[in-house]
Amino acid sequence: MQRFLTILFLFSSIVIYGQKSRNKKTPPLPNLSETGCIKKYDYPLSQRVKNYPFHIADKIMVVSFNIQRDSLNLLQEGKLPQEDDRLKIQEIPEIIPLNKNQIDSLTDILYNYDYESNVGTITHNCFNPRHAIVFLDNSDKVIGYIEICFECSGNQTSDEKIKTGNFCGGKYDLLQDFFKHIGIERGFVIE
């Protein structure tokens, strides 16, 4: 009987440890130390969503949109397509509404990551955003947005009341990975 139990134990451990994990691994974080950007704070979700406009938005979405071109097919400054405080859905190829877990991840990036030490303001020569975080009320009117240009590592908010934390270089890498992870596929390179 003891021999049978020993063989059963050995066979069970081989079967258990020999199986491949079906859990999807989280993609590795970019090397933030090179950018001077670290996870500096540990604000809980309950505190992070008190920031404007997270605390009043009924829906939060991540979008990618086409960059604007003029009649000579030259790039113009991108702008989130909207009219009368409503998104122009037909001009936005990718729209992903965020769930609570995704809002947790997004606000963790925005409010818990910062420069390792104090640095000056970084200015950018280009600004052709193709992505945005959009905040909507219960009638789908745009409350505010954060436009992001991953090409030049620039951002712009629709309202100075929107606080995003400092955009250290690594924060753009984290946001780009977040956008891709939730399903945004377009706009990361000039198409």
N, C-alpha and C positions, 0 to 999 in steps of 0.2 A: 504494500500500500504506500509506504514511504517513497519507494522508487517511482511509482505512478505519479505521486504528488510532485516530486522533483522534476520529472519530465514535463508534466503539465505546466509547472511554473516557468521552466525554461522556454517552452513553446510559446506561452502567453507573452513573456517579455520580448521575444523575438518579433512576434506579430505586432505588439503595441509599439515598440520602438522602431520597427521597420517601415511603418506607414508614413507616407508623406503628409505634412501638415497642409490642411486645406485653408488655413487662415491666410488672408491676403496681408502681406507685409506692408507696413507703412513705408513710403519711399524715404530714403535717408535724407536728413536735413542737410542743406548746403553748409559749407564750411564758413560759419558766420564770423569766426575770429579774424579772418582775413579782411573783413569789411569793418571791423570794430563794432559790430552789432551783436548783442547778446540778449538772452532772456534775462532782463534786469529786474523785472517785477513779477509778482505772483498774484495779481489782482484776480479775485474769483469772478465767475461769470455774472453773478448778481450785481457786482459793482461795475463791471465793464459795460453792461447793457443800460446803465443809468446815463451814459453819455448821449448827447444829442447827435443824431435823431433816432438812435436805437430804441430809446425809451418811449417814443411816440409812434414808431412805424408799425403798421399792421403787417406789412410784407417787406422782406429784404431780399433783393435779387442780385445776382452777379450776371453781367451781360458782356458780350463782345459785339462790337459794331464795326461797320465798314468805315475806313478812312475816307475823307472827302477829297475829291479831285476837281480841279477847275476845268475850263473848256480846253486847255492845252494839255490836260492830263497830268498836271503838276499837283503834288501833294499840298493840301491846305491843312491848317490846324484842324484836328478832329474835334468833334463835339458830339455829345450824347444826343441822338435824334429824339427830339420831343417837340410837341406843339400844344399850346394851351395847358401846360402842366401835365401832359399825358405823354407816355412813350409812344413813338411812332414804330409800332411793333413790326411793320413790314420792312423797316430799315435795320432791324436788329436780328441777325441770323441766329444768335444763341442767347437764350434767356434761361437762367436756372434759379428758381426760387430756393431759398435756403431753409433748411430745417433747423431745429434747436441745436443739434450737434455741430452742424456746419457754422452756425452763428457763434457757437462757443469757440471753434477753431479760428474763425475770422477775427473775432474780438481779442483772442489770445495774441494773435500776430500783431494787431493794431496797437494794443495797449500794454502788452507785457514785454515787447522787444524794444530796445533802445540802444543808443550808442553806449559803448563800454565806459567812455569818459566824455566829458563835455567837448563838443567840437563846434565849429562855426557853421553857418548856413551854406548849403551847397546849391549853386545855381546851375541851370540846365540851358543849353542852347536850342534844343528842339522841344517840341511838345505836340506830339501827334497821338493822342490816346486812342486806344482801340478797345479798352476795357473800362468797366465802371461797376461800382457797388451802388445800387439804387435803392432808395427808401420810399415806400409808397404808403398812403393812408388807406382807409377801408373802402374808398371809392376809386382806388387805383390812380390817384393823383400823385405826382412826384413831390415828395416833401424835400428831398435833397439827394445829392449824389457825390461820390468821390470818383473822379476820372483818373485813370492810371495809364501812364505811358511806360511800358516795360522796355521799349527801345532806348530811351534816354534816362530812365529812372526818374521820372517826374510825376507829380500828381497835382490835382487841383480839386478843391471842393466847391460846391455850388453856393455855400453859405459859410461865412467866417465862424459861425457858431459850431460847425462840425469840427470836432477834435479827433485827430487821427493818431496822435502820438508822433514822435520824431520818425521820419522815414529814413532810417539808416540803410545802407546799401543791402544788407542781408535781408531786410524786411521785404524788399522787392522780390528777392529770390523766393522767400517763403510764400508771398502772395501769388507769385507765378505758379509755384508748385501746387498751392491750394486751388487756384483756378483750374489747372489741368486735372487735378485729382477729382474734382467734383464734376468734370465733364466738359469744360470749355476747351475747344480744340483750335479755334481760329485766332488770328491776330497777333501771334507772338513774333512773327517776322513779317516783313513787308511782302505782301502777296502780289 
